[in-house]
Amino acid sequence: MTSVLIADDDALVRAGLRAILGAEPGLTVAGEAADGAEVLPAALRLRPDVVLMDVRMPRMDGIQATRLLLERFAEPPRVLVVTTFANDEYVYEALRAGASGFLLKRARPEQIADAVRVVARGDSLLFPEAVRRLAAAYGPPDGRVGAARLTAREGEVLTLMAEGLSNAEIAERLVLGVQTVKTHVAAILGKLGVRDRTQAVVAAYRSGFVSL
């Protein structure tokens, strides 16, 4: 069972998300937070697998709340940002802070449930076109990829990650085993010093390793 903490300052939005997720098999809503300042205490108490995080909240935004989660937990919950606008500096900064992906508030109920499942199993929820726009608009230069000394194969894998391909799709494209791709992905994350695929892809765009 995947447990979810819903963080949004709009009570109607929280109620809607609770109804959607509560009706889904394998998902349960552990609790709610009405502001970013409430997220860390609630997460420490409830230990959710995923935090569904609004980025714009009055006292503490979702960006700072995400940073606190990563600082305080040895194994922090996955953060899935919920936003009204995809092309938003808040979304980009939340991804840089450690969020595993983002989802538009107008998404269909089944898309919301699927997104929670995706990030809960350790994958990233990325929309390549949106990430490209965000990186172009808000991303300062980052030399991390150039300094990481990726192998040629790791570079190929990172490029395909930036296209939004899954491990299975990358394996098919490069004619490799899925486990081999997982090994390359782990090596990329280690060399870049990032937590997951989202941060690796953001770094790839910011460094110019992947063309905007």
MOURBEL-V142937 format. One record per residue. N is the residue number from 1. RES is the residue in three letters. PHI is phi in whole degrees, -180 to 180 (none if undefined). NEAR is the number of other ideal C-beta (glycine too) atoms within 10 Angstrom. D_LAST is the distance of its C-alpha to the last C-alpha in Angstrom with 2 decimals. Layout:
n:N res:RES phi:PHI near:NEAR d_last:D_LAST
n:N res:RES phi:PHI near:NEAR d_last:D_LAST
This chain:
n:1 res:MET phi:none near:8 d_last:38.61
n:2 res:THR phi:-94 near:19 d_last:35.33
n:3 res:SER phi:-98 near:17 d_last:36.09
n:4 res:VAL phi:-127 near:28 d_last:33.88
n:5 res:LEU phi:-105 near:25 d_last:34.11
n:6 res:ILE phi:-98 near:26 d_last:33.06
n:7 res:ALA phi:-120 near:31 d_last:32.02
n:8 res:ASP phi:-160 near:25 d_last:31.96
n:9 res:ASP phi:-81 near:17 d_last:34.08
n:10 res:ASP phi:-96 near:13 d_last:34.92
n:11 res:ALA phi:-62 near:10 d_last:37.97
n:12 res:LEU phi:-68 near:8 d_last:37.45
n:13 res:VAL phi:-64 near:15 d_last:33.94
n:14 res:ARG phi:-60 near:19 d_last:35.37
n:15 res:ALA phi:-64 near:13 d_last:38.24
n:16 res:GLY phi:-64 near:16 d_last:36.06
n:17 res:LEU phi:-66 near:24 d_last:33.86
n:18 res:ARG phi:-62 near:16 d_last:37.06
n:19 res:ALA phi:-65 near:11 d_last:38.61
n:20 res:ILE phi:-65 near:20 d_last:35.65
n:21 res:LEU phi:-72 near:21 d_last:35.28
n:22 res:GLY phi:-66 near:11 d_last:39.04
n:23 res:ALA phi:-90 near:10 d_last:39.59
n:24 res:GLU phi:-95 near:18 d_last:37.29
n:25 res:PRO phi:-64 near:6 d_last:38.92
n:26 res:GLY phi:84 near:10 d_last:37.85
n:27 res:LEU phi:-121 near:20 d_last:36.43
n:28 res:THR phi:-142 near:13 d_last:38.40
n:29 res:VAL phi:-90 near:20 d_last:37.78
n:30 res:ALA phi:-77 near:20 d_last:39.09
n:31 res:GLY phi:175 near:16 d_last:39.01
n:32 res:GLU phi:-134 near:19 d_last:37.35
n:33 res:ALA phi:-133 near:26 d_last:36.22
n:34 res:ALA phi:-93 near:19 d_last:36.37
n:35 res:ASP phi:-160 near:17 d_last:34.34
n:36 res:GLY phi:-59 near:25 d_last:31.96
n:37 res:ALA phi:-66 near:16 d_last:34.99
n:38 res:GLU phi:-89 near:19 d_last:36.73
n:39 res:VAL phi:-67 near:27 d_last:34.05
n:40 res:LEU phi:-61 near:20 d_last:34.96
n:41 res:PRO phi:-57 near:11 d_last:38.73
n:42 res:ALA phi:-67 near:19 d_last:38.32
n:43 res:ALA phi:-67 near:24 d_last:36.10
n:44 res:LEU phi:-65 near:11 d_last:38.60
n:45 res:ARG phi:-81 near:11 d_last:41.40
n:46 res:LEU phi:-99 near:17 d_last:39.94
n:47 res:ARG phi:52 near:13 d_last:37.60
n:48 res:PRO phi:-72 near:23 d_last:35.23
n:49 res:ASP phi:-81 near:18 d_last:32.81
n:50 res:VAL phi:-136 near:24 d_last:30.12
n:51 res:VAL phi:-111 near:29 d_last:29.69
n:52 res:LEU phi:-89 near:29 d_last:28.43
n:53 res:MET phi:-114 near:28 d_last:27.20
n:54 res:ASP phi:-71 near:28 d_last:26.88
n:55 res:VAL phi:-87 near:27 d_last:24.63
n:56 res:ARG phi:-107 near:16 d_last:26.74
n:57 res:MET phi:-132 near:23 d_last:30.33
n:58 res:PRO phi:-68 near:10 d_last:32.94
n:59 res:ARG phi:-85 near:11 d_last:34.26
n:60 res:MET phi:-136 near:17 d_last:31.48
n:61 res:ASP phi:-79 near:20 d_last:28.02
n:62 res:GLY phi:-67 near:29 d_last:26.32
n:63 res:ILE phi:-67 near:25 d_last:24.08
n:64 res:GLN phi:-66 near:18 d_last:27.20
n:65 res:ALA phi:-62 near:26 d_last:29.00
n:66 res:THR phi:-65 near:28 d_last:26.32
n:67 res:ARG phi:-59 near:16 d_last:26.58
n:68 res:LEU phi:-63 near:19 d_last:30.37
n:69 res:LEU phi:-61 near:23 d_last:30.33
n:70 res:LEU phi:-70 near:14 d_last:28.43
n:71 res:GLU phi:-76 near:10 d_last:30.79
n:72 res:ARG phi:-92 near:11 d_last:33.99
n:73 res:PHE phi:-103 near:13 d_last:33.62
n:74 res:ALA phi:-67 near:4 d_last:33.76
n:75 res:GLU phi:-126 near:5 d_last:32.24
n:76 res:PRO phi:-69 near:16 d_last:30.65
n:77 res:PRO phi:-65 near:25 d_last:30.23
n:78 res:ARG phi:-73 near:28 d_last:26.90
n:79 res:VAL phi:-112 near:28 d_last:25.33
n:80 res:LEU phi:-115 near:24 d_last:23.94
n:81 res:VAL phi:-77 near:27 d_last:22.79
n:82 res:VAL phi:-112 near:22 d_last:24.20
n:83 res:THR phi:-141 near:19 d_last:22.80
n:84 res:THR phi:-83 near:13 d_last:23.48
n:85 res:PHE phi:-123 near:12 d_last:20.04
n:86 res:ALA phi:-71 near:16 d_last:16.77
n:87 res:ASN phi:-90 near:14 d_last:14.75
n:88 res:ASP phi:-138 near:19 d_last:16.91
n:89 res:GLU phi:-59 near:13 d_last:16.71
n:90 res:TYR phi:-61 near:19 d_last:19.58
n:91 res:VAL phi:-64 near:27 d_last:17.73
n:92 res:TYR phi:-61 near:25 d_last:14.94
n:93 res:GLU phi:-67 near:20 d_last:17.81
n:94 res:ALA phi:-66 near:29 d_last:19.79
n:95 res:LEU phi:-64 near:26 d_last:17.23
n:96 res:ARG phi:-64 near:22 d_last:17.19
n:97 res:ALA phi:-74 near:20 d_last:20.97
n:98 res:GLY phi:133 near:20 d_last:21.39
n:99 res:ALA phi:-65 near:29 d_last:21.18
n:100 res:SER phi:-89 near:28 d_last:20.61
n:101 res:GLY phi:163 near:23 d_last:18.94
n:102 res:PHE phi:-142 near:27 d_last:19.54
n:103 res:LEU phi:-143 near:21 d_last:21.53
n:104 res:LEU phi:-80 near:17 d_last:22.35
n:105 res:LYS phi:-63 near:15 d_last:26.01
n:106 res:ARG phi:-86 near:7 d_last:26.58
n:107 res:ALA phi:-61 near:14 d_last:25.91
n:108 res:ARG phi:-72 near:9 d_last:28.93
n:109 res:PRO phi:-52 near:14 d_last:31.38
n:110 res:GLU phi:-68 near:10 d_last:30.72
n:111 res:GLN phi:-69 near:14 d_last:26.95
n:112 res:ILE phi:-64 near:22 d_last:27.81
n:113 res:ALA phi:-63 near:20 d_last:30.25
n:114 res:ASP phi:-63 near:14 d_last:27.96
n:115 res:ALA phi:-63 near:21 d_last:25.21
n:116 res:VAL phi:-61 near:25 d_last:27.87
n:117 res:ARG phi:-65 near:16 d_last:28.97
n:118 res:VAL phi:-61 near:20 d_last:25.52
n:119 res:VAL phi:-73 near:25 d_last:24.98
n:120 res:ALA phi:-64 near:20 d_last:28.70
n:121 res:ARG phi:-87 near:10 d_last:28.60
n:122 res:GLY phi:97 near:10 d_last:25.92
n:123 res:ASP phi:-89 near:17 d_last:22.85
n:124 res:SER phi:-110 near:21 d_last:19.74
n:125 res:LEU phi:-105 near:22 d_last:19.03
n:126 res:LEU phi:-119 near:22 d_last:15.32
n:127 res:PHE phi:-116 near:15 d_last:13.72
n:128 res:PRO phi:-50 near:15 d_last:10.27
n:129 res:GLU phi:-62 near:11 d_last:9.32
n:130 res:ALA phi:-66 near:16 d_last:10.94
n:131 res:VAL phi:-65 near:26 d_last:9.50
n:132 res:ARG phi:-60 near:17 d_last:5.85
n:133 res:ARG phi:-63 near:16 d_last:7.86
n:134 res:LEU phi:-63 near:23 d_last:10.02
n:135 res:ALA phi:-65 near:25 d_last:8.01
n:136 res:ALA phi:-66 near:12 d_last:6.74
n:137 res:ALA phi:-81 near:12 d_last:10.42
n:138 res:TYR phi:-125 near:16 d_last:12.34
n:139 res:GLY phi:-85 near:20 d_last:11.03
n:140 res:PRO phi:-72 near:7 d_last:13.03
n:141 res:PRO phi:-57 near:8 d_last:12.44
n:142 res:ASP phi:-143 near:19 d_last:13.75
n:143 res:GLY phi:-91 near:12 d_last:15.38
n:144 res:ARG phi:-62 near:19 d_last:16.67
n:145 res:VAL phi:-67 near:22 d_last:15.04
n:146 res:GLY phi:-62 near:11 d_last:16.16
n:147 res:ALA phi:-82 near:11 d_last:19.55
n:148 res:ALA phi:-80 near:21 d_last:19.99
n:149 res:ARG phi:54 near:8 d_last:21.00
n:150 res:LEU phi:-70 near:20 d_last:19.74
n:151 res:THR phi:-72 near:12 d_last:21.57
n:152 res:ALA phi:-59 near:7 d_last:20.06
n:153 res:ARG phi:-67 near:14 d_last:20.79
n:154 res:GLU phi:-62 near:18 d_last:19.31
n:155 res:GLY phi:-64 near:17 d_last:16.02
n:156 res:GLU phi:-63 near:16 d_last:16.24
n:157 res:VAL phi:-64 near:28 d_last:17.17
n:158 res:LEU phi:-63 near:26 d_last:14.37
n:159 res:THR phi:-60 near:16 d_last:11.78
n:160 res:LEU phi:-72 near:19 d_last:13.95
n:161 res:MET phi:-59 near:25 d_last:14.32
n:162 res:ALA phi:-67 near:23 d_last:10.66
n:163 res:GLU phi:-81 near:13 d_last:11.41
n:164 res:GLY phi:91 near:16 d_last:14.27
n:165 res:LEU phi:-77 near:19 d_last:17.03
n:166 res:SER phi:-79 near:16 d_last:20.32
n:167 res:ASN phi:-58 near:21 d_last:22.37
n:168 res:ALA phi:-64 near:10 d_last:24.55
n:169 res:GLU phi:-69 near:14 d_last:21.81
n:170 res:ILE phi:-64 near:23 d_last:20.33
n:171 res:ALA phi:-59 near:20 d_last:23.96
n:172 res:GLU phi:-67 near:13 d_last:24.54
n:173 res:ARG phi:-64 near:14 d_last:21.51
n:174 res:LEU phi:-97 near:16 d_last:22.46
n:175 res:VAL phi:56 near:6 d_last:26.19
n:176 res:LEU phi:-129 near:17 d_last:26.85
n:177 res:GLY phi:-76 near:11 d_last:28.96
n:178 res:VAL phi:-60 near:14 d_last:27.50
n:179 res:GLN phi:-64 near:10 d_last:29.23
n:180 res:THR phi:-64 near:15 d_last:27.65
n:181 res:VAL phi:-63 near:24 d_last:24.15
n:182 res:LYS phi:-59 near:14 d_last:25.33
n:183 res:THR phi:-64 near:14 d_last:26.54
n:184 res:HIS phi:-65 near:24 d_last:23.23
n:185 res:VAL phi:-62 near:19 d_last:21.45
n:186 res:ALA phi:-61 near:10 d_last:24.21
n:187 res:ALA phi:-65 near:16 d_last:23.86
n:188 res:ILE phi:-62 near:23 d_last:20.13
n:189 res:LEU phi:-61 near:16 d_last:20.95
n:190 res:GLY phi:-65 near:10 d_last:23.90
n:191 res:LYS phi:-67 near:18 d_last:22.23
n:192 res:LEU phi:-85 near:22 d_last:19.49
n:193 res:GLY phi:68 near:11 d_last:22.26
n:194 res:VAL phi:-119 near:18 d_last:20.71
n:195 res:ARG phi:-82 near:14 d_last:22.65
n:196 res:ASP phi:-152 near:18 d_last:20.71
n:197 res:ARG phi:-62 near:24 d_last:17.73
n:198 res:THR phi:-58 near:26 d_last:16.05
n:199 res:GLN phi:-66 near:21 d_last:16.15
n:200 res:ALA phi:-65 near:24 d_last:15.06
n:201 res:VAL phi:-69 near:26 d_last:11.84
n:202 res:VAL phi:-59 near:23 d_last:11.24
n:203 res:ALA phi:-63 near:25 d_last:12.17
n:204 res:ALA phi:-63 near:25 d_last:9.89
n:205 res:TYR phi:-71 near:22 d_last:6.72
n:206 res:ARG phi:-66 near:22 d_last:9.00
n:207 res:SER phi:-83 near:19 d_last:10.21
n:208 res:GLY phi:84 near:15 d_last:7.35
n:209 res:PHE phi:-62 near:20 d_last:9.12
n:210 res:VAL phi:-108 near:22 d_last:6.48
n:211 res:SER phi:-69 near:9 d_last:3.77
n:212 res:LEU phi:-81 near:12 d_last:0.00
